[in-house]
Amino acid sequence: MLSPTDPINHALFYKQRFKSFNFTMYNTISKQGDCFIWPETEGKRGSCEIASCLYLYFKSTPAVVNHILYFSDRYRGQKLNKFVAAMCLIAVQLLPHLETTDLKCMVVGPNEMERDSMHSAISTEHKIIGKVNWSANWMTIARCDRKKGDKPSTVDEITNKQIIDWKSHQKCHMTFRKADVHGQSINWLYFSKKTQFVINCK
């Protein structure tokens, strides 16, 4: 997401603009969308930022939630990598209410998930408003992106203090391979308190 934007001022297209990043989660049970937004001054668009947003989401779940099933695309640069796996491995050990997490990855090719509707709604709301002056304006747009009758999206502003260096955690605590012990590719990861610091895969 870029700022400023102005549909009338076409000269902005040729200018270097300020970037903001948005990581979205959609709860298919509660029909609640969550947006984690941060400007480029607070962090990049990398795996540590994505893993930190996931960890914050896991922490925010109610105490009655002991199992999280999470679907992801196969973008290895951000989501399907050893750093996100390290976060899940540590999260099930540190968070008292979380017993297990499933990380399932979509098959290669065109796909669509519920969270894509959130990006579409944000884009539609942006077209209605038209003008964005600063990064904080994107947070307002994200809060107003849902249709009438739907729950408004929860928007969390991420700072660099909330971004954890999961790469260092991975190097210290685990060895991650692209294939399982049988040499098969990994499409599904399962983390449990009962099997401490073990990644189960399918």
Beta strands, then each sheet from edge to edge (+ up, - down):
strand 1: 2-3
strand 2: 18-27
strand 3: 32-39
strand 4: 67-72
strand 5: 100-105
strand 6: 154-157
strand 7: 188-192
strand 8: 200-201
sheet 1: 1+ 2- 3+ 6+
sheet 2: 4+ 5+ 7- 8+
end
